[in-house]
Amino acid sequence: MEILLLLAGLGLILAGASFLTDGSAALAKRLRVPEFIIGLTIVAVGTSTPELVVSMLSAVAGKSDVAIGNVVGSNIFNVFVILGVCALIRPLPLTAGNIRRDIPLGMVVSLLLVALASDSLFSAGATDRIGRIDGIAMLALYVLLIGYTIRRTGRTDAVPAESGAKSPTKGWIMAVMILGGLAGLIFGGEMFLDNATAVARRLGVSDSVIALTLVAGGTSLPELASSVVSLLKGKAGMALGNVIGSNIANILLILGLSATIRPLTPGGITALDFGMAALSSLVLFLAAFTFRRKAIDRAEGILFLAAYALYLWQLIR
């Protein structure tokens, strides 16, 4: 039964990703904005809902390390695994805006998290924590960054305006596809994670390995599915925007809200974990600037996946 539910969850994830991609692409065309912006905002925030729920509930329950670890682990997974898998399937082209603005912003936000969670580095004897003021500042910064990115990107001239009046029927169809796709991703991801964990326990896999693999990747399943499906449908900009936008939202929006509810302390989240999150953004930044092709290609995808494998090995050895 668990195997059947696991497969049903996977099917729901794939169906949700397909609906979300098609609905988001239609919305981008209707609004005459780049697909990257839709991926950065609507798709990114929508697929980050599992991280939002887990981190906020953990903050309310006083489990700060879970709230922070969920975000840190998801961000590492997003870059090294999701972009790695996407690059293996098809090289991810990078625009000038991605290279000069979006990827550097993601790196700066990752470094900001390290700084905010490392009070002891700046003041001897201080307790590492992300306080309420930090959380409010992170939320304000998120709004400013998204507004800045949208203004800088602007409306695209590559997408022609639709002739005639906009059909309310088409608008409803897009809304149903986007919301239905998100629902499929979230509930399918939860079904897949729960049953995959149950199967792993039946096979004798330890809880620590389950936590480091299934749980870490489980809340990122919506991002993985939507990014891969977007890429297969020729929407590479939406796939990249989803990953960059999710990482920014995870830190500034989700941890910002969580810290506003209750100050967060890293607890069992180590310097290695924060360092890998920062390194993932730095590696993406270097990949955008140091190679001749303006794309994340298959060789870099292999390097990303190898880096994640080494990280897991370091954790469980």
N, C-alpha and C positions, 0 to 999 in steps of 0.2 A: 504493500500500500504506500509506503514511504517513497519507493522508487517512482510509482505512478504520480504521486503528488509533486515530487521533484521535477519530473518531466513536464507536468502540467504548469508548474511555476515557470519553468524555462520557456514553454510555449507562450505563456502570458507576457513574459518579459519581451520576447521577440515581437509579438503582436503589438504590444504597447509602444515599443521603440519605433516600429514602422508607422503607426498612426501619428505618434508625436513628430517624427521627422517630416511626414507629408503635410501635417497641419501647420507646423512651424515654417516650412518652406513656402506654403501658400500665404501665410501671414506676412512673411518677409516681402513677397512679391506685391501683396496688397498695399503694404505700408511703404513700399519702395525703399527699404533699408537693406543693407547687406545681411546675408544669412549668418555671418559671424556675430553680428549684434544680437540676433534672436538667440543664437547659441549661448552667447555670453550672459544673457539676461533671463529670458523665459525658460529656456531649456536647462540652463545651469542651475537656477534656483529650484526649478521643479524637480530635477533629478537629485538635488541635494536634500530633499525632504527627509529621507531616512536618517541622514546625519543630523539634521535639525532636531528631529524627534528624540533620537538617542541622546544627543548632547544636552538638550534642554531638560529632559527627564532626569538625566544623571546629575545635572546641576541642582535641580530641585531636591533630589535625594541626598545631596552632599557628596556625590561620587565624582570629585573634580578630575581625578586621573582618567576616569572613563570618558568624561566629556572632552578633555583635551586629547587623549589618546585616540579617540574616534576620529577627530579631525586630522590629527597629525598622520595617522595611519592611512586615512582615505586620500590625503594629498599625495603621499608617497606612492600609493597604488595608482592614482590617477595619471601621474606623469610616467612612471616607469613601466606600468603594465598596460594601461589603456592606450597611451600614445605609442608604446612599444608594439602592441598588437596591431594597432591601426597602421603604423609604418610598415609592418611586415606585409599587410594586405595590399597597401598602396601608399606610395610616398605622399606625405602631407605637405602641400605647397604652402609657403609662407608669404604673406603680403608685406609690403614696406611698413604698413601700420602695425602688423604683428611683431615685426622685428624691432621697430623703433619705439613702440609704445606698449603693446599688450603684454608681451613676454617680459620686458623689464619691469612693468608694474607688478606682475605676478611674483617676480623675484624679490622686489622691494617689500611686498606684503609678507612674504615668507620670512625675510630677515627681521621685519617688524615683530612678528610673533616670537621669534627667538629672543629679541631684546626685551619684550614685555614680560616674558616668562622667566627671565634670568636676572632678577633684581640683585642677587648675590654677586654677580659679576661687576656691578657698578657701585655696590655699597657693601662693605664687609659686614657680615653678620645679619644681613637682611634676609627675609623669607621670600623665596620665589613665589610670586602670585600674580594673577591677572585680576586687578581690582575692578570695582564698579565704574570708577572714572575711566579706567582703561577701556572697559566695555562700551561705555557711551561714546567715547572718542572713536572706537573702531566702527561703530554703527554710523556715525557721522561721516567718517572717512569712506565707508562703503558707498553711501549715497553720492558723495562728491566724485568718487572715482568712476562710478557707472555713468553719472551725468556727463562727466568730462569725456569719457570714451565715446558716448553716443554723439555728443556735439562735435568731437574731432572727426569721427567717421562720417557723420552726415548722411544725407540721403544719397543713394547710389543712382548715377545716371545710366548704369548698365541695365536697369530694370525699367521697362517702359511703363508709363501709367496706364491703368486699365481704362478703356474707353467707356463712356456712359456712366450712369449712376452706379454706385456700389450696391450690390445685391445683399439685402439683409439675410437672405437664405444662405448665401455663401459664407457670410460671417458666422452664422450659427453652426454651419458644418465645420468650419475651421476650429471654432471654440470646442465643439464636441470631440473633434479629433485630438486636439491638444490635451484637453482635460481627461478624456478617455485614455489616451496614450500614457499620460502621467500616472493615472490610477492603475493601469496594467503593469507599468514598471514597478511601482511601489509595492502593490499587493503580490505581484509575481515574484519580486525580489525577496519579500518576507517569506513567502511559501517555499521558495527555493532554498533560502538560507536555513530555515527551521528544519527542513527534511534532509538537507545535505549534512547538517550537524548531527541529526539523529542517525543517519546511515554511517557517518564517520565513527560515532561512538560504538555502534554495533560491530564495526570492523576493528575496534580496539585502539583507535587513534586517540592520543592523549588530549586533554582539554587545552593544554598550552598550545599544541600545534593547531588545534581547531581555532583557537582565538587568534593566532597569528596569521592564519590563512583564510579560513572561511568567514570569520567575523570581520576581519580587516577588509576583505574584498566584498563581503556581503552587502554592506551599505553603499558600495560603489558599483554594484551591478547595474543600476539604472544608467549611470554615466557610461559604463562599458558598452551596454547594449545600444544605447542611443547613439554613441559615437561611432561604433562599428557599422550600424545600419545607415547612419547619415553618410559615412564614407562610401559604402557600397552603392548608395543611391546618387553618388556624385556630389554630395554636399560636404566637401572636406572642410570648408570654412566653418560650418556649423559644428562639426566634430571637434575641431581645435578650440572654437569658442566655448564649447561645453566644458572642456577640461580646464581651460584657463579660468573661465567664469566660475566653475564649481570650486576651484582651489581658493579663489579670492573670496567667494561667498562663504566657504567653510570657515575661513579665518575671521574675516571682518564681520560678517552677518551672524553666523551661527555661534562662534565663540564670543562675539560681542554681545549677543542676546543672553547667552549663558552666563557670562561674567556680570552682566547687569542684574540678573536674577540673584546670583550668589557669587562672590569672589572665588576664583579658581586657583588651586595649587597643583603643580604638576604631579606630585606624588611619585608613582612608579614610572612615570615617563622620563626617560633618561636623556642625557646630552646626545647619545647616539641617535635617538628617535628624532629630536629636534634638528640635529645636524643632517640627517637624511632628508628631512622635509626641505630644509634650506638647500641641500645639495641637488635635489631633484629640480628645483627651479633654476639653480645655477647651471646645471648640465643642459637644460632646455635652452637657456640663454646662450650658452657657448655653442650649442648645435646650430642656433640661428645665425650666429655671427662668424663662426670660424670655418665654415665649409663653403665651397664655391656655389653649389646649388642652393637656391632659396627654398629648401624643403627639408623635412625630416624624412630621410630615406631608410631603406631596409637595414643597412649596416648600423645606423644609429638606433633603429628599433631593437636590433639584437643586443646592442650595448645597454639599452634601457632595461630590457628584460633580465640580462645578466646581472646588472646592478641590483635589481630587486631580489633575485635569487641569492646573491651574496649577503644582502641585508637579512633575509630570513635565516640563512645559515648561521650568521653571526648571533642572531637572537636565540636560536634553539640548540646551538652546539654545547 
